[in-house]
Amino acid sequence: MQNYIPPVHRSTYTGNSARTKRRHRAQAKKDAEKNGQTIDHFVSITKSDEIDEISEESEDDDYSQQVINSLEIQLKEKNLDEGHKLRLTAILQYMRLLEFQDSKLEASLSVAHQFKKGPWFARCLRLWSHMLQNGESIPFSKRGKHCKIKSLLNDEDIQIQVTSYLREKKFEFYVADIVDYVTNTIFLSLGIKPKTTIR
């Protein structure tokens, strides 16, 4: 017992052992037999509840059919981005598969595997279909749509003019002065017309 280190916290019994659970279940059975009342006596399902559940399911099926029809119409447009078209096609196949399969997870995974994608795409399919059923639109991909214009400040001539202006003023200037100098002097020398701003 030389290497024994006592625990920091005292052990406490939480009452979750298998033996305790079995004992509680046996006691609950005995009490139910003694009282003659089980949980079925407290909760009863009526025919109207069943009819309401069936009507809600049929309304959901009608709405999902409307979503499928709108996806088919969107896919017929000719000016669709390839990434967006792939998303719409995958969602359409996922929604059609849900008509025959109950598990959303399995349906989304099978569609994702069909498109050679992974579980993340399957998760996105479930999210996008939920968004479409709520009347929202799925997000467009912004890949390749960033601004492809080089900054004029990277030009050597402009850098020389800005640094000479800063050396002339030597720490006694405001940012607005630099902006005015660049727009009114440098841009005009390059032939760029300054935009009218509201001040």
HELIX and SHEET records of a PDB file:
HELIX    1   1 ALA A   18  ASN A   35  1                                  18    
HELIX    2   2 ILE A   39  PHE A   42  1                                   4    
HELIX    3   3 LYS A   47  LEU A   75  1                                  29    
HELIX    4   4 GLU A   82  LEU A   98  1                                  17    
HELIX    5   5 LYS A  104  GLN A  114  1                                  11    
HELIX    6   6 PRO A  119  GLN A  133  1                                  15    
HELIX    7   7 LEU A  152  ASN A  154  5                                   3    
HELIX    8   8 GLU A  156  LYS A  169  1                                  14    
HELIX    9   9 VAL A  175  TYR A  181  1                                   7    
HELIX   10  10 VAL A  182  ILE A  186  3                                   5    
HELIX   11  11 PHE A  187  LEU A  190  1                                   4    
END                                                                             
